[in-house]
Amino acid sequence: MRLLKRSVATAGTVAVLALVTARFIPDASGTVIIVATLVATGSLLLNGLGELRRLGQTHDEGNRDVASPSRRPGDLARFETLFGWTAYDARDFRYQLRPTLRRLIRHRLLEVRGVDIDDPAVDEDRYIPRHLSWVTEADGWPEGGGRAIRTADLEAIVDSIEELR
């Protein structure tokens, strides 16, 4: 709408100037009409391009807000990297995965039972099923686990933690 108003105002001004000029210089009326038409057309094009540029900037700003990546929390970025590996040897498991899995078990048991396994008065064996107990042990390793824990094994562990009741 703004484009139309500006274009009509410019065209009207050019038309009035062309008529006044043609009235005072009758021999140049053809040239005046051609120049007036070119000026009005140029004005319309410039107004149109300005409007398109403005709309493009608004569109770009809108996309920038959507497309700009939000800053991911450090823990989440670390977990995404950590859980993206294919296999974990005993050292990786002991120092990187076990603490995280233990925190997940602790959080889950606090959530569903109100039990804190870090409390020395709590007997972990009472709340953690046998198939998960090795995860919380300092040097625990799954029976028949081989030399590495694969991503599928890790997925099964996380599923078992989610199933704790």
ChimeraX attribute file (.defattr): number of C-alpha atoms within 10 A of each C-alpha:
attribute: neighborCount
match mode: 1-to-1
recipient: residues
	/A:1	6
	/A:2	10
	/A:3	16
	/A:4	12
	/A:5	10
	/A:6	15
	/A:7	21
	/A:8	15
	/A:9	13
	/A:10	18
	/A:11	19
	/A:12	13
	/A:13	13
	/A:14	20
	/A:15	18
	/A:16	13
	/A:17	14
	/A:18	19
	/A:19	15
	/A:20	13
	/A:21	15
	/A:22	17
	/A:23	12
	/A:24	10
	/A:25	11
	/A:26	10
	/A:27	10
	/A:28	12
	/A:29	17
	/A:30	11
	/A:31	12
	/A:32	20
	/A:33	17
	/A:34	12
	/A:35	14
	/A:36	20
	/A:37	16
	/A:38	13
	/A:39	16
	/A:40	21
	/A:41	15
	/A:42	13
	/A:43	18
	/A:44	19
	/A:45	13
	/A:46	14
	/A:47	18
	/A:48	17
	/A:49	13
	/A:50	13
	/A:51	14
	/A:52	13
	/A:53	12
	/A:54	12
	/A:55	12
	/A:56	12
	/A:57	12
	/A:58	12
	/A:59	11
	/A:60	13
	/A:61	12
	/A:62	11
	/A:63	11
	/A:64	11
	/A:65	10
	/A:66	10
	/A:67	10
	/A:68	8
	/A:69	8
	/A:70	8
	/A:71	7
	/A:72	9
	/A:73	8
	/A:74	9
	/A:75	9
	/A:76	10
	/A:77	11
	/A:78	12
	/A:79	13
	/A:80	11
	/A:81	10
	/A:82	14
	/A:83	15
	/A:84	10
	/A:85	10
	/A:86	12
	/A:87	16
	/A:88	19
	/A:89	12
	/A:90	17
	/A:91	12
	/A:92	14
	/A:93	20
	/A:94	19
	/A:95	11
	/A:96	15
	/A:97	19
	/A:98	21
	/A:99	15
	/A:100	14
	/A:101	19
	/A:102	19
	/A:103	15
	/A:104	15
	/A:105	24
	/A:106	20
	/A:107	17
	/A:108	19
	/A:109	20
	/A:110	13
	/A:111	13
	/A:112	10
	/A:113	12
	/A:114	11
	/A:115	17
	/A:116	19
	/A:117	22
	/A:118	12
	/A:119	9
	/A:120	8
	/A:121	8
	/A:122	12
	/A:123	13
	/A:124	17
	/A:125	11
	/A:126	9
	/A:127	17
	/A:128	20
	/A:129	13
	/A:130	10
	/A:131	11
	/A:132	19
	/A:133	16
	/A:134	16
	/A:135	22
	/A:136	20
	/A:137	12
	/A:138	11
	/A:139	12
	/A:140	15
	/A:141	19
	/A:142	14
	/A:143	8
	/A:144	6
	/A:145	10
	/A:146	11
	/A:147	11
	/A:148	17
	/A:149	18
	/A:150	15
	/A:151	15
	/A:152	11
	/A:153	14
	/A:154	17
	/A:155	12
	/A:156	11
	/A:157	16
	/A:158	15
	/A:159	11
	/A:160	14
	/A:161	21
	/A:162	13
	/A:163	9
	/A:164	15
	/A:165	11
